[in-house]
Amino acid sequence: MDTSRYHPYELEPRAARPVLRPTTYLPVDALPIVAEGQTIGWLWWNDSDLAAQVEPVRLGGSPADPRLASATWNTALADLVARGSLPSRAVELLRSAGPDTVGAAEPNAGRPEAGDARAHVPEGAEPVRLPYRHLLHRAGSPGAVAAPAPAAHPACTQSPAGTQPPAGAQPAPSSGLDAYARDMDPALPVAYAAFETDGEVTGWLWWNDDQQALGHVANHFAASAREADGTTILGEHPWQADLRIPRSEGLPPSAAVRRLMSDEPDEAGHRIPVELPQRARSLAHLREIAGQDDYDEARVRFEADQAEAGDARRALEAAYYAEHPDEAGSPTRPPRASKPRGLFARLSARRR
C-alpha cells in the first residue's frame, strides 16, 4: 500500500509498541477496586501474557457501578504498557495514583482515602492469586454489597421538579475538561501553547478566556499523537484531570494552563514548556496548522480507496459465481469462501 497517498493519515512505519491483552487464560493476580467501602471491581494482571484489565463486579445481574469507570482504568493500563511498562508496574502506578493522574506532575496528589466515593485500590490491599481470571466472576465480590442504583449516587441524583437543594448543599465536583467548554465558534481567536511527549510536540492546548473554553489540537504529523495503531489520533491530553482544581477555583483557562507549565517532564515524558503563549487568528486556523484538515482529507481518500477495493472484490466474486452457479449457494445468502465444517456443517445440513 502506498502510504504516501494517505499521509498524514498513515505515518511512516515505526517500531512496534507493546499492546496490552484484555484477556488471558493464564493465572492472574487481582486487586479489589472499592468506592465508599464497597468492592465494585477487580484489577487483574499477568506479566508473562502482557495482560491486564479492570472488570466490574456484577452481583445478581446488576449493572456495573458508574463510579468504576473501567474504560478510564483500562486506557491508562494500555498507555503505560505501550510505553514499556509491564502490567505489574502499570498496576503499581495506578494503585498509587489512580487512573486520572497517570502522567500528572504530582502523581500522588489527591489520592482517595478510605470511604472516598472515587474508585480506588485500598491502601495495603494484598493481591489475590487465581488460576483463572474467570473465577473473579464466579467468586463474586467477597464482602461487597450490590452497587447502588445510579439514581442513588450523588452524581446522578436530581432534585424533583419545583424543589430546591437543601441549604448548604455543595455542587457536585466537576469532571475534568467538561468544566471548561470543549469547543467554541472556530472563527474566534485563541491563545495556544505546545505540549510535548519525550521531547516531541504532541499537540497544542488552546483557550479563550472570554468563552471559558479550553481544548487541545493534536499534532497530526507526530507519532506521539497517535494511538498504538499508528493512525488513530489521541482523543485526550495528559492533563485532563488536573484541570478540575483550577476550574473549581474559578480560574480562567489561561491561568489553568500557566499552572500546568513545567521545565521538567513528568514520569511519562509529558511537559508543557514554560513559554509565552502564541496567538492564532482563529481556532480553525490552528487546526489547519496542526494538520487536522490534511489528516481528514487523507482519511477520506483512504476510506474511498477501501470502498472501491471492496466493490471491485465483490464484482469479481459475482462474476465468478455467475460462471459457477453450482457454487453460489442460496440466492438470498452471500456465498461463503469455504465449505462449512464441524458443528456449522451439521447445522447447515439440518436446515436443508
N, C-alpha and C positions, 0 to 999 in steps of 0.2 A: 504493500500500500504506500502511495506517495504521500507521506505525512506533510510535506511542504505545502500541499494544496489545502490542508486543514490548519495550518499554523495561524493563530496560536491555540486553536482548539486542541491539537495534539502536539506536545512539545517533543523535542528530540529525546530518544530513549535515555533513561538514567539508571543508575544502579538500583536494583530491586530492593524495596523496603520490606522488612518483615511484616507479615499480615497475621493479625490475631484470628485464631479459630474460635467461633462461638459455641462449638460443641466438641465433646471428646468422649471416648468410651474407656479411657484410662482412669485410674484412681485420681481423686481430686481432694484438695484442701478447701475448706469453706469457712467463711466468717459471717456471722449474722449482721444484718443491717437493721437498725432499730430507729424508731421515732416515738417520742413520749413513752419510752419504756416498752413498746411493742415491737416484736420482731416482724418486719414487713417484707424482708427479702434476704437473699443469700448472695454473697460474693465468693465465687469459687474460681480455682485456677489449677493449671497443670503446666509446669515449665517444659517438660520433655515434648509435649504435644503443642506447645505455644498456644495454649487455650485459656480463656478466662471469660467470665460473663457475670452479670448481675441478673438474677431471676427473682421475680416476686413470689411471695408466699400467698397462696390462694387456699383459704380454708372453706370447705363446704361449697366450692364453686364460686366464691366471692371474687369480684374483680380485683385487679392489682390496686394497691393503695396509691392514690395520686401523689402522695408525698415521696414515694420511692424514686420516681423519675429515672427509671432504669436506663433509658436511652442516653441520659447525660453521663451516667457512670460508664456505660459501655463505650461511648465515644471517647471519653478520657482514657480508658484502658487501651483502646485501639491506637490512639495517638501516641501514648507512651511506648507501646510495643513497636510501633512503626519507627520510632526514634531510637530503638536499640535496647530498650529495657526488657528484661524477662518478665513474664506475667507476675511472678512473686515480687519483683521490685516495683512493678506498677501498682500492685496491691498495697505494698508498704507505703508508697507515696499517697495513694488515695485514702488509706485509713488514717493517715496523719493530717491530711489537709482537706479531704473531701473533693468531689469531682469538679466543683465550680472554681476551686482555687488552684488547680494544677496549672503551673506556668505563671502564677502570680508572683509579684516581687517578694511578698511575705507569705510563703505557703502555709504557715501555721497560724496565721492571724484569724481570729474568729472561729476557732474550732468548736463544733457543737458540744455542749455538756450533757450530762445525764438529764433526761426529762425534756430535752430540747425537741421541738417539733420537726426540725430538719432531720432528714435521713442521714445516719452516720454509723460507723462501726464503733461499738463501745470501746472505750479505753481499757486495755488489759484483757480484751477478749482473746481466747485461745482458739486457733483453727481446729476444725473438726475434720478428721480424715475419713473419707468414704471410698469404697471400692468403685462406685459409680455415682455420677452426679445426679442420676435419676432418683437416687434414694432421698435427695433433698425434698422432692415432691411426695414421695411415699411416706417419709417420716414426718412430713409437715413441719411445723414450727414449734419446737419444744418450749413450752411456757408462754407461747404467744396467744393472743386473742384475735378474733376476727377483726379485720380492718373496718373502721367506721365508714358508714355510707358517705359519699362525697359531700352531701349537704350538711353533714355534721361537722365537717372540718372548717375551721375559721376562715380559711382562704376561699371557701366555696359558699359560705352562708350569705344570704341576702335578707335585708330587712323586709318584712311584709309590707304590702302597699299601705301607704298612709301612716307608717310608724317611723320613728327616728331611732338611731342607735342610742344605747344607754349613755348617760352622762359620763364624760371622762374616757370614753372608748377611744382607742388609738386605731388609726387606719392600718390595714394590712401592709406589711413591708413590700416595697416594690420588687419586681423580679427582673434583675439585670437591665439590659438595654431598653426594655419596654418602658422604663420610666422616662426616657427621652424618646422623642419621635424618631422612628427608624428611617423615615423618608419625608420628603417635602417636595415642593414645586422645583423640578430640575432646572428651571430658568433662574432661580435665585442664587446669589453668590455664596461661597463657602470659604472658610479657612480650613487648612488641612496640614497634617503632619505625618511623615513617613513612620512606619514601624518595620522592624527587622526580625528575621529569624536566622540565627547563625551568620550574621553579617550581610545577608541578602534582603533587599527591600521586598517585603511580602505584600505590602499594601499601604493604604493611607487612611487614617482616621480623619473624617471631615465633620464640621459642625457649623451651626448658625445659631448664635445666642438668641436672636430675635424670635426664631421659630422654635426654640428649645429642642432643636434637632441635633442628633449625633449618630453617625453611622460610619461605615467603612466601605472602601472600594479596594478590591484585591488587585495586586499587580498581575495581570493575566499573562504576562510574559515570564513569570518566575515559577520555578519548580516548587518552591516552598509555599506557594499559594494554592497548590493542588492537593487533592486527596491522593491516597496511595495509588489510585488507578492512573494517575498522570493526566487526567482530563478534567475531572470534576473540580470546580473551584470551591475552596473552603467557604462555607457559609457564614462563619463567625470569626471574630478575632479573639486573642487570648485574654483580653481584659474585660470581658463582658460582665463577669460577676463583680469586679472591682468598681463598677460604675454605680452600684447600689448605694454606697455610702455617700458620695458627693451629691447624688441626686436627692437622697433623703435629707441632706443638709441644706438643700435649696440652692446649691451652686450652679452657675450656668455651665453649659458644656465646655467652654474654653477653659474654665478653672479646673474642671474634672480631668481634662487631658493634661494640663500642666502638672497636676498631682501625679499622673502616671509616668511622666518622663523620668528617665534614669540614665546615668552614664554607664552603668553596668547591666549586662543581660541577666535574666533570671536563670534558673536551673535548666529550663527548656530552651534557652538561647534566644528568648524573645526580648525585645527592647524598643522603647520609643525614645530616640535620641533627644537630648536636651538642645533643642534648636528653636529659632524663631519660626512660628507658623508661616506658611505660604498662603496666598490667596488665589482662588480661581474665580473667573468671572461668572461661572455657573457650575452647579453640580453636574450638569450634562457635560460640560467641557472637561471636568475632572475625570468623569467616567471614560470619555474619549481618550484622554491622555493615558489612562490606566489600561487601555486595550480592550475595554469591555465591548465596544462596538465591533472591533475586529474579531474578537472571540465569538460573539453572537453570529456574525456573518459566516465565519468559518464553520461553526456548528451547523448552521442551516445547510451549507454546501455538503458537509459530511452526511447529514441525515437524508438529504436529497439523493446523494450517490448511493447510500444504503438502500433507500426505497427503490431506486432504479435497478440496482443489482437484484433486489428481491423480485421485482416484476419480471426481469429477464430470466431468472431461475424458474419462476412459476410458468413462464411461457414455454421454456424448454421442456418442463415436466408435462405440460398439457400436450405439446407436440409429440412427445414420446408415447404417452398413453393413447393418443389418437391413432398411432400406428400399432399399438399393442393393447387393444381394448380388453383382451382377456386378463390383463394385469391391472386394470384400472379400478377394480373393486366396485363398491356401490356408487352410483352417480351422485348421490346426495352426501357422500362422505369423502373427504380428501384421501387420495391414495397414500398408503404407507410406504416408506422407503425400504422396509424389510418385512419379512413374514413374521407374524406373531409367534411367540414361543411361550412354553411353560404354561403358567396359570392363565395368562391372557389368551393363549391359543385355545385352551379348553373352554373359556368363557365365550370366545368368539364362535366356537363350534356349536355351543348350546343355543346361541341366538339364531343360527341358521336352521 
